[in-house]
């Protein structure tokens, strides 16, 4: 007669929040054992408001009330464009929301930029100036130049563009672009920053952010002339 031995393994059912809190359920070893920091749980389009707020808190970013609702709405929009959301994406998102909370004089609303081979690029920019929505058009040497010219046609800031810089916040072709714009007027230099998966939109946001810094209507820190 053959004897068959059975091994009964009882696996406890753990609530979703319990899984996240119990590191052993998703880590095969403690990262600190090999000199690494905490494991990053990447957010995605199916992540909820609680996970979003918890991740911001762990990053040292405190947003509450309407600002948190606005940030979460932006997060969901970004998640529809990107497969994975990283810490750098969240930092840029929170920075944009904080900037809007400062009641900037110039705020980005929308834009349309058209560029065809052999034809001059054209842009239409919609922005809010002192609470009133304005629309402006312009051609340019490129789509970004057309956007900047369209903005200037409306605001006539008298500034001079010193620097335009683009960096990818994270890896991948779906990465957000982080644009920095440096403007100068009357020996005063300011920086403006903007982020978006669309480089043209990020450029418009950065330019308007710099204009706000120049007008003193934002929390951005002006740079000392000559830097």
Buried (B, 14 or more C-beta within 10 A) or exposed (E): EEEEEEEEEEEEEEEEEEEBEEEEEEEEEEEEEEEEEEEEEEBEBEBEBEBBBBBBEEEEBEBEEEBBEBBBEBBEEBBEEBEBBBBBBBBBBBBBBBBBBEEBBBBBEEBEBEBEEEEEBBBBBBBBBEEEEBEBBBBBEBBBBBBBBBBBEBBEBEBEBBEBEEEEBBEEEEBBBBBBBBBBEEEBBBBBBBBBBBBBBBBBBBBBBBBBBBBEBBEBEBBEEEE
